[in-house]
Amino acid sequence: MVLPTKTYGADFTLENGDIRGLYLGPSHNVDDIFVYFPKQKVLYAGSILKEHLGNLAFANLEEYPKTLEKLRQLHLEIDKIISGHWSAVHGSGLIDEYLVMLKKHSETGH
């Protein structure tokens, strides 16, 4: 194994701003990030946003909704969200849908 030669402590941009890495706080895992492609209006969310809550064993359920609210407050132009599980492509409404799922989970435990 080889250690990385470059790391980022916070948000970063690549390719003259065509790719933005966004760390907004703990979510599905403590170190998950979003990757935003502004020209394409695409947000890669990996395990953070998906059509089902899935395994929340490592999720920070107190911070998760706050992280998603921070995402909403960025007012990014998003046409598509790419998820890492189940169906890959979603519309921007997935953010609000996921917040509802997290709220229901916090109220009912499932």
Biopython code that builds the backbone (N, CA, C, O; Angstrom):
import numpy as np
from Bio.PDB.StructureBuilder import StructureBuilder

atoms = [
    (1, "MET", "N", (0.821, -1.171, 0.000)),
    (1, "MET", "CA", (0.000, 0.000, 0.000)),
    (1, "MET", "C", (0.875, 1.248, 0.000)),
    (1, "MET", "O", (1.980, 1.271, 0.543)),
    (2, "VAL", "N", (0.340, 2.265, -0.623)),
    (2, "VAL", "CA", (1.033, 3.546, -0.700)),
    (2, "VAL", "C", (0.124, 4.619, -0.126)),
    (2, "VAL", "O", (-1.063, 4.679, -0.448)),
    (3, "LEU", "N", (0.684, 5.464, 0.725)),
    (3, "LEU", "CA", (-0.096, 6.559, 1.290)),
    (3, "LEU", "C", (-0.362, 7.619, 0.228)),
    (3, "LEU", "O", (0.425, 7.767, -0.707)),
    (4, "PRO", "N", (-1.457, 8.356, 0.358)),
    (4, "PRO", "CA", (-1.737, 9.416, -0.617)),
    (4, "PRO", "C", (-0.654, 10.490, -0.587)),
    (4, "PRO", "O", (-0.045, 10.742, 0.453)),
    (5, "THR", "N", (-0.424, 11.113, -1.724)),
    (5, "THR", "CA", (0.562, 12.184, -1.799)),
    (5, "THR", "C", (-0.070, 13.542, -1.536)),
    (5, "THR", "O", (0.635, 14.511, -1.251)),
    (6, "LYS", "N", (-1.395, 13.621, -1.630)),
    (6, "LYS", "CA", (-2.085, 14.873, -1.371)),
    (6, "LYS", "C", (-3.404, 14.575, -0.680)),
    (6, "LYS", "O", (-4.145, 13.689, -1.105)),
    (7, "THR", "N", (-3.697, 15.303, 0.374)),
    (7, "THR", "CA", (-4.965, 15.164, 1.078)),
    (7, "THR", "C", (-5.594, 16.547, 1.233)),
    (7, "THR", "O", (-4.919, 17.566, 1.092)),
    (8, "TYR", "N", (-6.882, 16.570, 1.521)),
    (8, "TYR", "CA", (-7.612, 17.823, 1.675)),
    (8, "TYR", "C", (-8.293, 17.822, 3.032)),
    (8, "TYR", "O", (-8.937, 16.844, 3.412)),
    (9, "GLY", "N", (-8.151, 18.903, 3.747)),
    (9, "GLY", "CA", (-8.757, 19.013, 5.065)),
    (9, "GLY", "C", (-10.185, 19.502, 5.039)),
    (9, "GLY", "O", (-10.897, 19.394, 6.037)),
    (10, "ALA", "N", (-10.611, 20.036, 3.918)),
    (10, "ALA", "CA", (-11.964, 20.587, 3.810)),
    (10, "ALA", "C", (-12.384, 20.530, 2.343)),
    (10, "ALA", "O", (-11.887, 19.699, 1.583)),
    (11, "ASP", "N", (-13.286, 21.400, 1.954)),
    (11, "ASP", "CA", (-13.750, 21.440, 0.569)),
    (11, "ASP", "C", (-12.579, 21.712, -0.373)),
    (11, "ASP", "O", (-11.581, 22.320, 0.012)),
    (12, "PHE", "N", (-12.722, 21.253, -1.602)),
    (12, "PHE", "CA", (-11.658, 21.479, -2.580)),
    (12, "PHE", "C", (-12.250, 21.533, -3.977)),
    (12, "PHE", "O", (-13.361, 21.059, -4.214)),
    (13, "THR", "N", (-11.500, 22.114, -4.895)),
    (13, "THR", "CA", (-11.901, 22.143, -6.301)),
    (13, "THR", "C", (-10.786, 21.553, -7.135)),
    (13, "THR", "O", (-9.609, 21.638, -6.785)),
    (14, "LEU", "N", (-11.178, 20.952, -8.245)),
    (14, "LEU", "CA", (-10.245, 20.377, -9.208)),
    (14, "LEU", "C", (-10.643, 20.845, -10.599)),
    (14, "LEU", "O", (-11.760, 21.319, -10.808)),
    (15, "GLU", "N", (-9.738, 20.713, -11.535)),
    (15, "GLU", "CA", (-10.027, 21.035, -12.942)),
    (15, "GLU", "C", (-10.621, 22.435, -13.100)),
    (15, "GLU", "O", (-11.637, 22.626, -13.768)),
    (16, "ASN", "N", (-9.962, 23.406, -12.467)),
    (16, "ASN", "CA", (-10.392, 24.811, -12.573)),
    (16, "ASN", "C", (-11.850, 25.031, -12.159)),
    (16, "ASN", "O", (-12.560, 25.835, -12.763)),
    (17, "GLY", "N", (-12.283, 24.316, -11.132)),
    (17, "GLY", "CA", (-13.642, 24.490, -10.618)),
    (17, "GLY", "C", (-14.685, 23.587, -11.240)),
    (17, "GLY", "O", (-15.851, 23.638, -10.850)),
    (18, "ASP", "N", (-14.295, 22.754, -12.203)),
    (18, "ASP", "CA", (-15.256, 21.847, -12.841)),
    (18, "ASP", "C", (-15.667, 20.690, -11.936)),
    (18, "ASP", "O", (-16.671, 20.025, -12.190)),
    (19, "ILE", "N", (-14.888, 20.452, -10.879)),
    (19, "ILE", "CA", (-15.198, 19.404, -9.906)),
    (19, "ILE", "C", (-15.014, 20.014, -8.521)),
    (19, "ILE", "O", (-13.975, 20.601, -8.220)),
    (20, "ARG", "N", (-16.041, 19.866, -7.681)),
    (20, "ARG", "CA", (-15.965, 20.382, -6.319)),
    (20, "ARG", "C", (-16.198, 19.255, -5.329)),
    (20, "ARG", "O", (-17.208, 18.557, -5.405)),
    (21, "GLY", "N", (-15.279, 19.077, -4.413)),
    (21, "GLY", "CA", (-15.453, 18.146, -3.312)),
    (21, "GLY", "C", (-15.995, 18.907, -2.121)),
    (21, "GLY", "O", (-15.448, 19.942, -1.741)),
    (22, "LEU", "N", (-17.073, 18.399, -1.525)),
    (22, "LEU", "CA", (-17.741, 19.114, -0.436)),
    (22, "LEU", "C", (-17.865, 18.211, 0.789)),
    (22, "LEU", "O", (-18.557, 17.193, 0.755)),
    (23, "TYR", "N", (-17.194, 18.592, 1.859)),
    (23, "TYR", "CA", (-17.415, 17.914, 3.131)),
    (23, "TYR", "C", (-18.271, 18.840, 3.970)),
    (23, "TYR", "O", (-17.840, 19.937, 4.327)),
    (24, "LEU", "N", (-19.487, 18.405, 4.290)),
    (24, "LEU", "CA", (-20.436, 19.247, 5.012)),
    (24, "LEU", "C", (-20.724, 18.750, 6.421)),
    (24, "LEU", "O", (-21.501, 19.366, 7.151)),
    (25, "GLY", "N", (-20.108, 17.650, 6.804)),
    (25, "GLY", "CA", (-20.294, 17.102, 8.137)),
    (25, "GLY", "C", (-20.603, 15.621, 8.079)),
    (25, "GLY", "O", (-20.763, 15.057, 6.997)),
    (26, "PRO", "N", (-20.686, 14.986, 9.244)),
    (26, "PRO", "CA", (-20.985, 13.558, 9.304)),
    (26, "PRO", "C", (-22.345, 13.247, 8.700)),
    (26, "PRO", "O", (-23.271, 14.056, 8.766)),
    (27, "SER", "N", (-22.449, 12.069, 8.115)),
    (27, "SER", "CA", (-23.711, 11.625, 7.533)),
    (27, "SER", "C", (-23.767, 10.117, 7.635)),
    (27, "SER", "O", (-23.764, 9.572, 8.739)),
    (28, "HIS", "N", (-23.817, 9.434, 6.505)),
    (28, "HIS", "CA", (-23.840, 7.969, 6.506)),
    (28, "HIS", "C", (-22.583, 7.413, 7.173)),
    (28, "HIS", "O", (-22.640, 6.415, 7.891)),
    (29, "ASN", "N", (-21.468, 8.060, 6.932)),
    (29, "ASN", "CA", (-20.201, 7.793, 7.625)),
    (29, "ASN", "C", (-19.624, 9.133, 8.037)),
    (29, "ASN", "O", (-20.029, 10.173, 7.520)),
    (30, "VAL", "N", (-18.697, 9.113, 8.948)),
    (30, "VAL", "CA", (-18.128, 10.358, 9.453)),
    (30, "VAL", "C", (-17.347, 11.120, 8.379)),
    (30, "VAL", "O", (-17.219, 12.341, 8.462)),
    (31, "ASP", "N", (-16.827, 10.416, 7.380)),
    (31, "ASP", "CA", (-15.938, 11.057, 6.406)),
    (31, "ASP", "C", (-16.498, 11.122, 4.986)),
    (31, "ASP", "O", (-15.747, 11.384, 4.047)),
    (32, "ASP", "N", (-17.784, 10.891, 4.811)),
    (32, "ASP", "CA", (-18.379, 10.946, 3.468)),
    (32, "ASP", "C", (-18.343, 12.367, 2.905)),
    (32, "ASP", "O", (-18.518, 13.343, 3.635)),
    (33, "ILE", "N", (-18.114, 12.464, 1.598)),
    (33, "ILE", "CA", (-18.157, 13.760, 0.934)),
    (33, "ILE", "C", (-19.106, 13.689, -0.263)),
    (33, "ILE", "O", (-19.423, 12.612, -0.769)),
    (34, "PHE", "N", (-19.541, 14.855, -0.692)),
    (34, "PHE", "CA", (-20.271, 15.010, -1.942)),
    (34, "PHE", "C", (-19.268, 15.459, -2.997)),
    (34, "PHE", "O", (-18.291, 16.138, -2.681)),
    (35, "VAL", "N", (-19.508, 15.084, -4.240)),
    (35, "VAL", "CA", (-18.718, 15.605, -5.348)),
    (35, "VAL", "C", (-19.703, 16.244, -6.317)),
    (35, "VAL", "O", (-20.639, 15.598, -6.789)),
    (36, "TYR", "N", (-19.478, 17.515, -6.603)),
    (36, "TYR", "CA", (-20.393, 18.290, -7.431)),
    (36, "TYR", "C", (-19.717, 18.679, -8.737)),
    (36, "TYR", "O", (-18.582, 19.156, -8.752)),
    (37, "PHE", "N", (-20.436, 18.467, -9.827)),
    (37, "PHE", "CA", (-19.983, 18.817, -11.167)),
    (37, "PHE", "C", (-20.881, 19.946, -11.665)),
    (37, "PHE", "O", (-21.937, 19.677, -12.238)),
    (38, "PRO", "N", (-20.483, 21.222, -11.456)),
    (38, "PRO", "CA", (-21.378, 22.345, -11.746)),
    (38, "PRO", "C", (-21.810, 22.463, -13.200)),
    (38, "PRO", "O", (-22.967, 22.793, -13.460)),
    (39, "LYS", "N", (-20.940, 22.210, -14.139)),
    (39, "LYS", "CA", (-21.322, 22.343, -15.553)),
    (39, "LYS", "C", (-22.420, 21.356, -15.927)),
    (39, "LYS", "O", (-23.317, 21.683, -16.704)),
    (40, "GLN", "N", (-22.348, 20.157, -15.375)),
    (40, "GLN", "CA", (-23.329, 19.115, -15.677)),
    (40, "GLN", "C", (-24.527, 19.163, -14.726)),
    (40, "GLN", "O", (-25.539, 18.503, -14.961)),
    (41, "LYS", "N", (-24.408, 19.947, -13.655)),
    (41, "LYS", "CA", (-25.441, 20.040, -12.619)),
    (41, "LYS", "C", (-25.721, 18.669, -11.997)),
    (41, "LYS", "O", (-26.868, 18.275, -11.786)),
    (42, "VAL", "N", (-24.621, 17.960, -11.713)),
    (42, "VAL", "CA", (-24.700, 16.611, -11.155)),
    (42, "VAL", "C", (-24.012, 16.588, -9.793)),
    (42, "VAL", "O", (-22.915, 17.120, -9.621)),
    (43, "LEU", "N", (-24.683, 15.962, -8.835)),
    (43, "LEU", "CA", (-24.124, 15.766, -7.508)),
    (43, "LEU", "C", (-23.923, 14.272, -7.291)),
    (43, "LEU", "O", (-24.877, 13.496, -7.355)),
    (44, "TYR", "N", (-22.679, 13.871, -7.035)),
    (44, "TYR", "CA", (-22.412, 12.481, -6.652)),
    (44, "TYR", "C", (-22.503, 12.430, -5.131)),
    (44, "TYR", "O", (-21.790, 13.149, -4.432)),
    (45, "ALA", "N", (-23.389, 11.571, -4.627)),
    (45, "ALA", "CA", (-23.631, 11.506, -3.191)),
    (45, "ALA", "C", (-23.226, 10.177, -2.570)),
    (45, "ALA", "O", (-23.262, 10.035, -1.347)),
    (46, "GLY", "N", (-22.840, 9.201, -3.386)),
    (46, "GLY", "CA", (-22.433, 7.910, -2.840)),
    (46, "GLY", "C", (-23.482, 7.339, -1.918)),
    (46, "GLY", "O", (-24.652, 7.232, -2.287)),
    (47, "SER", "N", (-23.067, 6.968, -0.708)),
    (47, "SER", "CA", (-23.988, 6.370, 0.271)),
    (47, "SER", "C", (-24.764, 7.401, 1.068)),
    (47, "SER", "O", (-25.646, 7.036, 1.846)),
    (48, "ILE", "N", (-24.460, 8.678, 0.896)),
    (48, "ILE", "CA", (-25.129, 9.704, 1.690)),
    (48, "ILE", "C", (-26.602, 9.811, 1.311)),
    (48, "ILE", "O", (-27.464, 9.904, 2.185)),
    (49, "LEU", "N", (-26.892, 9.799, 0.020)),
    (49, "LEU", "CA", (-28.270, 9.912, -0.468)),
    (49, "LEU", "C", (-28.593, 8.711, -1.348)),
    (49, "LEU", "O", (-27.863, 8.396, -2.287)),
    (50, "LYS", "N", (-29.684, 8.056, -1.032)),
    (50, "LYS", "CA", (-30.132, 6.899, -1.806)),
    (50, "LYS", "C", (-31.626, 6.732, -1.585)),
    (50, "LYS", "O", (-32.213, 7.448, -0.774)),
    (51, "GLU", "N", (-32.238, 5.814, -2.280)),
    (51, "GLU", "CA", (-33.701, 5.709, -2.195)),
    (51, "GLU", "C", (-34.212, 5.039, -0.927)),
    (51, "GLU", "O", (-35.404, 5.117, -0.630)),
    (52, "HIS", "N", (-33.331, 4.381, -0.171)),
    (52, "HIS", "CA", (-33.678, 3.766, 1.113)),
    (52, "HIS", "C", (-32.624, 4.169, 2.134)),
    (52, "HIS", "O", (-31.491, 4.483, 1.770)),
    (53, "LEU", "N", (-32.993, 4.161, 3.409)),
    (53, "LEU", "CA", (-32.006, 4.488, 4.437)),
    (53, "LEU", "C", (-30.861, 3.485, 4.463)),
    (53, "LEU", "O", (-29.704, 3.863, 4.648)),
    (54, "GLY", "N", (-31.175, 2.233, 4.282)),
    (54, "GLY", "CA", (-30.124, 1.214, 4.295)),
    (54, "GLY", "C", (-29.515, 1.031, 5.676)),
    (54, "GLY", "O", (-30.149, 1.315, 6.692)),
    (55, "ASN", "N", (-28.286, 0.556, 5.698)),
    (55, "ASN", "CA", (-27.566, 0.262, 6.932)),
    (55, "ASN", "C", (-27.099, 1.571, 7.568)),
    (55, "ASN", "O", (-26.303, 2.303, 6.981)),
    (56, "LEU", "N", (-27.593, 1.855, 8.755)),
    (56, "LEU", "CA", (-27.224, 3.083, 9.454)),
    (56, "LEU", "C", (-26.280, 2.827, 10.629)),
    (56, "LEU", "O", (-26.147, 3.674, 11.511)),
    (57, "ALA", "N", (-25.631, 1.677, 10.644)),
    (57, "ALA", "CA", (-24.779, 1.292, 11.770)),
    (57, "ALA", "C", (-23.682, 2.308, 12.062)),
    (57, "ALA", "O", (-23.338, 2.512, 13.225)),
    (58, "PHE", "N", (-23.131, 2.942, 11.049)),
    (58, "PHE", "CA", (-22.042, 3.899, 11.248)),
    (58, "PHE", "C", (-22.496, 5.344, 11.042)),
    (58, "PHE", "O", (-21.676, 6.262, 11.072)),
    (59, "ALA", "N", (-23.790, 5.546, 10.836)),
    (59, "ALA", "CA", (-24.322, 6.894, 10.581)),
    (59, "ALA", "C", (-24.380, 7.710, 11.868)),
    (59, "ALA", "O", (-24.649, 7.178, 12.945)),
    (60, "ASN", "N", (-24.127, 8.990, 11.739)),
    (60, "ASN", "CA", (-24.321, 9.915, 12.844)),
    (60, "ASN", "C", (-25.722, 10.501, 12.667)),
    (60, "ASN", "O", (-25.903, 11.499, 11.970)),
    (61, "LEU", "N", (-26.690, 9.882, 13.293)),
    (61, "LEU", "CA", (-28.091, 10.232, 13.066)),
    (61, "LEU", "C", (-28.464, 11.612, 13.591)),
    (61, "LEU", "O", (-29.468, 12.182, 13.164)),
    (62, "GLU", "N", (-27.680, 12.153, 14.500)),
    (62, "GLU", "CA", (-27.938, 13.511, 14.975)),
    (62, "GLU", "C", (-27.433, 14.544, 13.961)),
    (62, "GLU", "O", (-28.090, 15.557, 13.723)),
    (63, "GLU", "N", (-26.279, 14.283, 13.375)),
    (63, "GLU", "CA", (-25.674, 15.246, 12.446)),
    (63, "GLU", "C", (-26.141, 15.076, 10.997)),
    (63, "GLU", "O", (-26.109, 16.032, 10.223)),
    (64, "TYR", "N", (-26.567, 13.888, 10.633)),
    (64, "TYR", "CA", (-26.961, 13.589, 9.246)),
    (64, "TYR", "C", (-27.939, 14.631, 8.682)),
    (64, "TYR", "O", (-27.672, 15.194, 7.620)),
    (65, "PRO", "N", (-29.065, 14.903, 9.363)),
    (65, "PRO", "CA", (-29.990, 15.903, 8.820)),
    (65, "PRO", "C", (-29.362, 17.291, 8.722)),
    (65, "PRO", "O", (-29.654, 18.042, 7.791)),
    (66, "LYS", "N", (-28.510, 17.630, 9.671)),
    (66, "LYS", "CA", (-27.835, 18.934, 9.643)),
    (66, "LYS", "C", (-26.919, 19.034, 8.426)),
    (66, "LYS", "O", (-26.832, 20.084, 7.790)),
    (67, "THR", "N", (-26.243, 17.941, 8.112)),
    (67, "THR", "CA", (-25.362, 17.902, 6.942)),
    (67, "THR", "C", (-26.177, 18.117, 5.669)),
    (67, "THR", "O", (-25.763, 18.866, 4.785)),
    (68, "LEU", "N", (-27.331, 17.463, 5.576)),
    (68, "LEU", "CA", (-28.182, 17.628, 4.391)),
    (68, "LEU", "C", (-28.768, 19.041, 4.309)),
    (68, "LEU", "O", (-28.954, 19.573, 3.215)),
    (69, "GLU", "N", (-29.054, 19.641, 5.455)),
    (69, "GLU", "CA", (-29.529, 21.030, 5.452)),
    (69, "GLU", "C", (-28.428, 21.960, 4.945)),
    (69, "GLU", "O", (-28.708, 22.912, 4.216)),
    (70, "LYS", "N", (-27.190, 21.693, 5.322)),
    (70, "LYS", "CA", (-26.065, 22.498, 4.815)),
    (70, "LYS", "C", (-25.972, 22.370, 3.296)),
    (70, "LYS", "O", (-25.694, 23.345, 2.597)),
    (71, "LEU", "N", (-26.204, 21.173, 2.800)),
    (71, "LEU", "CA", (-26.199, 20.960, 1.353)),
    (71, "LEU", "C", (-27.285, 21.807, 0.701)),
    (71, "LEU", "O", (-27.035, 22.480, -0.299)),
    (72, "ARG", "N", (-28.470, 21.776, 1.256)),
    (72, "ARG", "CA", (-29.582, 22.571, 0.700)),
    (72, "ARG", "C", (-29.252, 24.059, 0.714)),
    (72, "ARG", "O", (-29.588, 24.777, -0.228)),
    (73, "GLN", "N", (-28.600, 24.524, 1.771)),
    (73, "GLN", "CA", (-28.279, 25.942, 1.916)),
    (73, "GLN", "C", (-27.235, 26.427, 0.906)),
    (73, "GLN", "O", (-27.071, 27.632, 0.717)),
    (74, "LEU", "N", (-26.536, 25.506, 0.263)),
    (74, "LEU", "CA", (-25.580, 25.898, -0.775)),
    (74, "LEU", "C", (-26.287, 26.349, -2.053)),
    (74, "LEU", "O", (-25.689, 27.031, -2.885)),
    (75, "HIS", "N", (-27.551, 25.971, -2.210)),
    (75, "HIS", "CA", (-28.349, 26.338, -3.388)),
    (75, "HIS", "C", (-27.641, 25.953, -4.690)),
    (75, "HIS", "O", (-27.593, 26.732, -5.642)),
    (76, "LEU", "N", (-27.094, 24.737, -4.709)),
    (76, "LEU", "CA", (-26.441, 24.247, -5.923)),
    (76, "LEU", "C", (-27.491, 23.955, -6.986)),
    (76, "LEU", "O", (-28.589, 23.495, -6.673)),
    (77, "GLU", "N", (-27.157, 24.216, -8.218)),
    (77, "GLU", "CA", (-28.041, 23.812, -9.317)),
    (77, "GLU", "C", (-27.809, 22.323, -9.551)),
    (77, "GLU", "O", (-26.745, 21.913, -10.015)),
    (78, "ILE", "N", (-28.822, 21.518, -9.222)),
    (78, "ILE", "CA", (-28.696, 20.061, -9.332)),
    (78, "ILE", "C", (-29.830, 19.527, -10.188)),
    (78, "ILE", "O", (-31.004, 19.679, -9.848)),
    (79, "ASP", "N", (-29.471, 18.899, -11.300)),
    (79, "ASP", "CA", (-30.460, 18.201, -12.127)),
    (79, "ASP", "C", (-30.510, 16.717, -11.774)),
    (79, "ASP", "O", (-31.572, 16.096, -11.807)),
    (80, "LYS", "N", (-29.339, 16.154, -11.433)),
    (80, "LYS", "CA", (-29.250, 14.722, -11.144)),
    (80, "LYS", "C", (-28.398, 14.490, -9.909)),
    (80, "LYS", "O", (-27.402, 15.175, -9.679)),
    (81, "ILE", "N", (-28.814, 13.501, -9.116)),
    (81, "ILE", "CA", (-28.028, 13.024, -7.988)),
    (81, "ILE", "C", (-27.672, 11.572, -8.278)),
    (81, "ILE", "O", (-28.537, 10.760, -8.608)),
    (82, "ILE", "N", (-26.386, 11.259, -8.148)),
    (82, "ILE", "CA", (-25.907, 9.896, -8.359)),
    (82, "ILE", "C", (-25.698, 9.252, -6.998)),
    (82, "ILE", "O", (-24.961, 9.773, -6.160)),
    (83, "SER", "N", (-26.353, 8.116, -6.783)),
    (83, "SER", "CA", (-26.260, 7.372, -5.526)),
    (83, "SER", "C", (-25.363, 6.163, -5.686)),
    (83, "SER", "O", (-25.140, 5.672, -6.793)),
    (84, "GLY", "N", (-24.857, 5.695, -4.567)),
    (84, "GLY", "CA", (-23.969, 4.539, -4.580)),
    (84, "GLY", "C", (-24.672, 3.211, -4.370)),
    (84, "GLY", "O", (-24.033, 2.161, -4.439)),
    (85, "HIS", "N", (-25.975, 3.232, -4.115)),
    (85, "HIS", "CA", (-26.730, 1.997, -3.861)),
    (85, "HIS", "C", (-28.087, 2.083, -4.547)),
    (85, "HIS", "O", (-28.587, 3.171, -4.833)),
    (86, "TRP", "N", (-28.667, 0.930, -4.804)),
    (86, "TRP", "CA", (-29.968, 0.813, -5.443)),
    (86, "TRP", "C", (-29.961, 1.558, -6.780)),
    (86, "TRP", "O", (-28.974, 1.474, -7.511)),
    (87, "SER", "N", (-31.013, 2.274, -7.116)),
    (87, "SER", "CA", (-31.030, 3.019, -8.379)),
    (87, "SER", "C", (-29.973, 4.109, -8.327)),
    (87, "SER", "O", (-29.830, 4.807, -7.323)),
    (88, "ALA", "N", (-29.245, 4.242, -9.409)),
    (88, "ALA", "CA", (-28.102, 5.165, -9.399)),
    (88, "ALA", "C", (-28.487, 6.619, -9.621)),
    (88, "ALA", "O", (-27.870, 7.502, -9.026)),
    (89, "VAL", "N", (-29.474, 6.898, -10.446)),
    (89, "VAL", "CA", (-29.759, 8.277, -10.847)),
    (89, "VAL", "C", (-31.096, 8.746, -10.272)),
    (89, "VAL", "O", (-32.113, 8.061, -10.378)),
    (90, "HIS", "N", (-31.064, 9.927, -9.665)),
    (90, "HIS", "CA", (-32.252, 10.513, -9.037)),
    (90, "HIS", "C", (-32.315, 11.994, -9.366)),
    (90, "HIS", "O", (-31.330, 12.581, -9.814)),
    (91, "GLY", "N", (-33.468, 12.591, -9.146)),
    (91, "GLY", "CA", (-33.616, 14.036, -9.276)),
    (91, "GLY", "C", (-33.221, 14.728, -7.985)),
    (91, "GLY", "O", (-32.940, 14.073, -6.982)),
    (92, "SER", "N", (-33.200, 16.048, -8.010)),
    (92, "SER", "CA", (-32.775, 16.820, -6.844)),
    (92, "SER", "C", (-33.727, 16.675, -5.655)),
    (92, "SER", "O", (-33.349, 16.996, -4.528)),
    (93, "GLY", "N", (-34.940, 16.204, -5.882)),
    (93, "GLY", "CA", (-35.902, 15.991, -4.805)),
    (93, "GLY", "C", (-35.465, 14.931, -3.810)),
    (93, "GLY", "O", (-36.040, 14.824, -2.727)),
    (94, "LEU", "N", (-34.461, 14.151, -4.163)),
    (94, "LEU", "CA", (-33.981, 13.095, -3.264)),
    (94, "LEU", "C", (-33.476, 13.665, -1.942)),
    (94, "LEU", "O", (-33.557, 12.992, -0.915)),
    (95, "ILE", "N", (-32.967, 14.866, -1.949)),
    (95, "ILE", "CA", (-32.475, 15.473, -0.703)),
    (95, "ILE", "C", (-33.627, 15.617, 0.281)),
    (95, "ILE", "O", (-33.516, 15.195, 1.433)),
    (96, "ASP", "N", (-34.725, 16.204, -0.157)),
    (96, "ASP", "CA", (-35.890, 16.366, 0.717)),
    (96, "ASP", "C", (-36.486, 15.022, 1.110)),
    (96, "ASP", "O", (-36.888, 14.836, 2.258)),
    (97, "GLU", "N", (-36.547, 14.089, 0.176)),
    (97, "GLU", "CA", (-37.072, 12.748, 0.472)),
    (97, "GLU", "C", (-36.244, 12.073, 1.560)),
    (97, "GLU", "O", (-36.789, 11.426, 2.453)),
    (98, "TYR", "N", (-34.931, 12.228, 1.479)),
    (98, "TYR", "CA", (-34.063, 11.587, 2.459)),
    (98, "TYR", "C", (-34.220, 12.235, 3.832)),
    (98, "TYR", "O", (-34.185, 11.544, 4.850)),
    (99, "LEU", "N", (-34.391, 13.544, 3.865)),
    (99, "LEU", "CA", (-34.641, 14.223, 5.141)),
    (99, "LEU", "C", (-35.920, 13.699, 5.790)),
    (99, "LEU", "O", (-35.969, 13.518, 7.007)),
    (100, "VAL", "N", (-36.945, 13.456, 4.991)),
    (100, "VAL", "CA", (-38.200, 12.896, 5.518)),
    (100, "VAL", "C", (-37.955, 11.487, 6.067)),
    (100, "VAL", "O", (-38.443, 11.147, 7.145)),
    (101, "MET", "N", (-37.203, 10.671, 5.328)),
    (101, "MET", "CA", (-36.908, 9.308, 5.797)),
    (101, "MET", "C", (-36.136, 9.351, 7.115)),
    (101, "MET", "O", (-36.428, 8.572, 8.022)),
    (102, "LEU", "N", (-35.161, 10.245, 7.234)),
    (102, "LEU", "CA", (-34.395, 10.352, 8.481)),
    (102, "LEU", "C", (-35.282, 10.808, 9.641)),
    (102, "LEU", "O", (-35.144, 10.320, 10.762)),
    (103, "LYS", "N", (-36.181, 11.733, 9.368)),
    (103, "LYS", "CA", (-37.089, 12.211, 10.424)),
    (103, "LYS", "C", (-37.997, 11.092, 10.884)),
    (103, "LYS", "O", (-38.195, 10.905, 12.084)),
    (104, "LYS", "N", (-38.551, 10.345, 9.944)),
    (104, "LYS", "CA", (-39.424, 9.223, 10.303)),
    (104, "LYS", "C", (-38.653, 8.191, 11.115)),
    (104, "LYS", "O", (-39.170, 7.652, 12.093)),
    (105, "HIS", "N", (-37.422, 7.918, 10.712)),
    (105, "HIS", "CA", (-36.588, 6.959, 11.442)),
    (105, "HIS", "C", (-36.332, 7.436, 12.872)),
    (105, "HIS", "O", (-36.382, 6.640, 13.810)),
    (106, "SER", "N", (-36.061, 8.717, 13.038)),
    (106, "SER", "CA", (-35.792, 9.234, 14.374)),
    (106, "SER", "C", (-37.042, 9.172, 15.265)),
    (106, "SER", "O", (-36.942, 9.009, 16.481)),
    (107, "GLU", "N", (-38.206, 9.305, 14.643)),
    (107, "GLU", "CA", (-39.468, 9.266, 15.403)),
    (107, "GLU", "C", (-39.916, 7.853, 15.725)),
    (107, "GLU", "O", (-40.494, 7.607, 16.784)),
    (108, "THR", "N", (-39.652, 6.921, 14.815)),
    (108, "THR", "CA", (-40.170, 5.557, 14.987)),
    (108, "THR", "C", (-39.103, 4.510, 15.266)),
    (108, "THR", "O", (-39.407, 3.415, 15.739)),
    (109, "GLY", "N", (-37.846, 4.850, 14.970)),
    (109, "GLY", "CA", (-36.776, 3.869, 15.156)),
    (109, "GLY", "C", (-36.589, 2.954, 13.966)),
    (109, "GLY", "O", (-35.768, 2.038, 14.013)),
    (110, "HIS", "N", (-37.352, 3.189, 12.877)),
    (110, "HIS", "CA", (-37.177, 2.403, 11.635)),
    (110, "HIS", "C", (-37.863, 3.056, 10.466)),
    (110, "HIS", "O", (-37.817, 2.532, 9.353)),
]
sb = StructureBuilder()
sb.init_structure("model")
sb.init_model(0)
sb.init_chain("A")
sb.init_seg("    ")
for serial, (resi, resn, name, xyz) in enumerate(atoms, 1):
    if name == "N":
        sb.init_residue(resn, " ", resi, " ")
    sb.init_atom(name, np.array(xyz, "f"), 0.0, 1.0, " ", f" {name:<3s}", serial, name[0])
structure = sb.get_structure()
